[in-house]
Amino acid sequence: MYILLSCAVSLDGYLDDATDERLVLSNAADLDRVDAERAGVDAILVGANTIRRDDPRLSVRSPARRAAREAMGKAATPLKVILSTGDLPSGAAFRADGESLVTSGTVESVVGQLHARGVDRLMVEGGGRVLTEFLTSGLADELQLVVAPFFVGDSAAPRFVHDGRFPWHADHRATLATASAIGNVVLHRYLLSVGAVDRHWLARTIELSLRCPPSTTAFSVGAVVVDASGDEIAWGYSRETDDLVHAEESALAKLAPDDPRLPTATIYSSMEPCSGRKSRPRTCSTLIRDAAIPRVVFAYREPSTFVDGEGAEELTAAGVTVVEYPDLADQVRDANRLQLGG
Ligand SMILES: NC(=O)c1ccc[n+]([C@@H]2O[C@H](COP(=O)([O-])OP(=O)(O)OC[C@H]3O[C@@H](n4cnc5c(N)ncnc54)[C@H](OP(=O)(O)O)[C@@H]3O)[C@@H](O)[C@H]2O)c1
């Protein structure tokens, strides 16, 4: 299950003010973006205090998005999940539209319960206690944090998170995927899980593969090397510097062989690193092993169009961790339509 956390905070990190009035931190354009995110999930989850204080509908608002969901055979609005052990107002707005579930338990057990109901994508919208539980559980994949350009300035107001042991700290930073201004607010997208980070970098390799000069005799591949702190330290793509160079080879050529970051880096490639090669003495699998990179992530296993690829097996046998994301393979195949004939 992909777990997306979404909230808006003031510049001083508050989710709300301490008054009984609902504080709108975001703006119309961002609320519309949140509506689009809601339309793309199977369930929306909040804590009981958010219901008690704000009485949100938790529905997809746009008629077009509701209709699009229905056209796909889904309910117009995702399942609404409320975490609570106490009383909720009987006339709460969330009950008015669509299916809802009031439940309780550990984050792990709630996620298990939702998974059993067919929820594959969950959006957690707060408040602070619920966000803290999901962040400290280590189960969250992504945080979409919107920062509004004003201060609340009242320590009685609810903070973004409560105290807790978070997996991200000065020596283990979350991956910032994008930061974008939406009018006067800024949306930060942080990737929190290994899977979300891997997918982010694989998307970058697929983008790079689209820059390859066309060829009918070799695949179009993109590659990036990412260091242990999550920074991209080199990138490359097929035929970038000469007609024969491979993506991984091109990326690695930009780094000194004894670069101290390599033994803790990950190399991402849109396609399995090659293990047989007519054009050069060293294959990409050999180059990766020689660079002492301990982890390789790719999307598409090399088909035997040009050579029989056994890069994944070779690297695994050499003690390298190899991770494959076959669900992204279609995008790599698309980038290689010319070579694959379709
Ligand atoms: N700015 C934003 O994006 C945003 C978004 C959402 C909310 N908010 C704000 O956040 C504030 C509320 O935050 P909060 O930290 O006070 O509360 P919260 O996280 O909304 O809700 C906490 C409550 O949820 C229930 N709960 C949490 N985890 C549970 C679990 N594992 N099992 C069963 N019940 C569980 C408990 O309710 P019981 O008492 O029923 O046990 C708990 O008291 C509000 O002011 C709201 O405006 C802001």
The ligand as a Tripos MOL2 file, in Angstrom:
@<TRIPOS>MOLECULE
LIG
   48    52     1     0     0
SMALL
NO_CHARGES

@<TRIPOS>ATOM
      1 N1         -3.4980   21.9800    8.5220 N.am      1 LIG1
      2 C1         -3.8610   20.7740    8.1640 C.2       1 LIG1
      3 O1         -3.5280   20.3030    7.0690 O.2       1 LIG1
      4 C2         -4.6850   19.9680    9.0960 C.ar      1 LIG1
      5 C3         -5.1770   18.7140    8.7080 C.ar      1 LIG1
      6 C4         -5.8910   17.9620    9.6060 C.ar      1 LIG1
      7 C5         -6.0960   18.4540   10.8940 C.ar      1 LIG1
      8 N2         -5.6150   19.6610   11.2440 N.ar      1 LIG1
      9 C6         -5.7750   20.1790   12.6030 C.3       1 LIG1
     10 O2         -5.2330   19.2430   13.4940 O.3       1 LIG1
     11 C7         -5.8690   19.4210   14.7630 C.3       1 LIG1
     12 C8         -6.1580   18.0570   15.3400 C.3       1 LIG1
     13 O3         -4.9400   17.3910   15.5660 O.3       1 LIG1
     14 P1         -4.7490   16.4980   16.8700 P.3       1 LIG1
     15 O4         -3.3280   16.0760   16.9640 O.co2     1 LIG1
     16 O5         -5.3360   17.2170   18.0170 O.co2     1 LIG1
     17 O6         -5.7250   15.2850   16.6270 O.3       1 LIG1
     18 P2         -5.9510   14.2060   15.4650 P.3       1 LIG1
     19 O7         -4.6650   13.6100   15.0580 O.co2     1 LIG1
     20 O8         -6.8430   14.7980   14.4220 O.co2     1 LIG1
     21 O9         -6.8300   13.1770   16.2740 O.3       1 LIG1
     22 C9         -6.3230   12.5400   17.4100 C.3       1 LIG1
     23 C10        -7.3850   11.6240   17.9140 C.3       1 LIG1
     24 O10        -7.6130   10.5860   16.9690 O.3       1 LIG1
     25 C11        -7.8510    9.3730   17.6520 C.3       1 LIG1
     26 N3         -6.7600    8.4720   17.3340 N.ar      1 LIG1
     27 C12        -5.5230    8.7750   16.8830 C.ar      1 LIG1
     28 N4         -4.8230    7.6590   16.6750 N.ar      1 LIG1
     29 C13        -5.6340    6.6360   16.9790 C.ar      1 LIG1
     30 C14        -5.4890    5.2450   16.9380 C.ar      1 LIG1
     31 N5         -4.3530    4.6870   16.5380 N.pl3     1 LIG1
     32 N6         -6.5300    4.4790   17.3080 N.ar      1 LIG1
     33 C15        -7.6960    5.0560   17.7190 C.ar      1 LIG1
     34 N7         -7.8850    6.3710   17.7650 N.ar      1 LIG1
     35 C16        -6.8620    7.1440   17.4000 C.ar      1 LIG1
     36 C17        -7.9320    9.6870   19.0960 C.3       1 LIG1
     37 O11        -9.2890   10.0640   19.3040 O.3       1 LIG1
     38 P3        -10.2250    9.5170   20.4500 P.3       1 LIG1
     39 O12       -10.2490   10.6240   21.4190 O.co2     1 LIG1
     40 O13       -11.5470    9.2870   19.7950 O.co2     1 LIG1
     41 O14        -9.6240    8.2540   20.9550 O.co2     1 LIG1
     42 C18        -7.0500   10.9180   19.2080 C.3       1 LIG1
     43 O15        -7.3530   11.7010   20.3060 O.3       1 LIG1
     44 C19        -7.1180   20.2340   14.4900 C.3       1 LIG1
     45 O16        -6.9370   21.5140   15.0350 O.3       1 LIG1
     46 C20        -7.2100   20.3330   13.0070 C.3       1 LIG1
     47 O17        -7.6700   21.5830   12.5680 O.3       1 LIG1
     48 C21        -4.9310   20.4350   10.3710 C.ar      1 LIG1
@<TRIPOS>BOND
     1     1     2 1
     2     2     3 2
     3     2     4 1
     4     4     5 ar
     5     4    48 ar
     6     5     6 ar
     7     6     7 ar
     8     7     8 ar
     9     8     9 1
    10     8    48 ar
    11     9    10 1
    12     9    46 1
    13    10    11 1
    14    11    12 1
    15    11    44 1
    16    12    13 1
    17    13    14 1
    18    14    15 2
    19    14    16 1
    20    14    17 1
    21    17    18 1
    22    18    19 2
    23    18    20 1
    24    18    21 1
    25    21    22 1
    26    22    23 1
    27    23    24 1
    28    23    42 1
    29    24    25 1
    30    25    26 1
    31    25    36 1
    32    26    27 ar
    33    26    35 ar
    34    27    28 ar
    35    28    29 ar
    36    29    30 ar
    37    29    35 ar
    38    30    31 1
    39    30    32 ar
    40    32    33 ar
    41    33    34 ar
    42    34    35 ar
    43    36    37 1
    44    36    42 1
    45    37    38 1
    46    38    39 2
    47    38    40 1
    48    38    41 1
    49    42    43 1
    50    44    45 1
    51    44    46 1
    52    46    47 1
@<TRIPOS>SUBSTRUCTURE
     1 LIG1         1 GROUP 0 **** ****
